Amino acid sequence: MKILLVVAMPNEMKPIKEWIKSANLRASLDIDFLCCGMWNYEAISSLEHYLTEKNEPTFILNIWMCGYWNPNNEKKTEPIQVSNVINIHTEKEQIIPPFLQITSMWTCFSWETLTYERPQFKKEIWTINDEMYFDMESRWIELVASKYKSPRLYLKVPFDFVWLETEWCIRERAITDIPILLQALPYHDYLEKILSRINNQNV
């Protein structure tokens, strides 16, 4: 089964490609790379085009930055795995079929545009969640992946404390800090577990 590594932007893809090259894994991995952009229609169309054109079993590994929030303004750096996605506008939920757990699992709240102010929910979720994670793309990637019944795994790297740091991080830190954060991920461990799961079980 082919692995498709999906990220939003080229500066997120570069450090991952460099790690795979330095580890001499490119020849032994059946892997493709896809930058699908940050916006809903771009993400949907690029992933759907790839899956339609290739027409083969594909495991989707999605690695992206994400925003986070907690009541104590505590800095977060450890990667999380997305277990379910909630549309922040409609509050509809998508459950991601369990493929493999490789780190702590969390709900990801997904919105359609960059948001610099705290949104209002029909239900006051802030009172029941001590820690929350946010992005713009999980909902759209999951929409396409579920349609094609592709096994998938979503990993998110906390980047900005939402609403307090978002605008500054995107403007000042995106180019310099994202590659540093992504270079620190334990890719060898991730790929070893994913390949073992693919090779030893039907997915």
Order of alpha helices (4+ residues) and beta strands (2+ residues): beta-alpha-beta-alpha-beta-beta-beta-beta-beta-alpha-beta-alpha-alpha
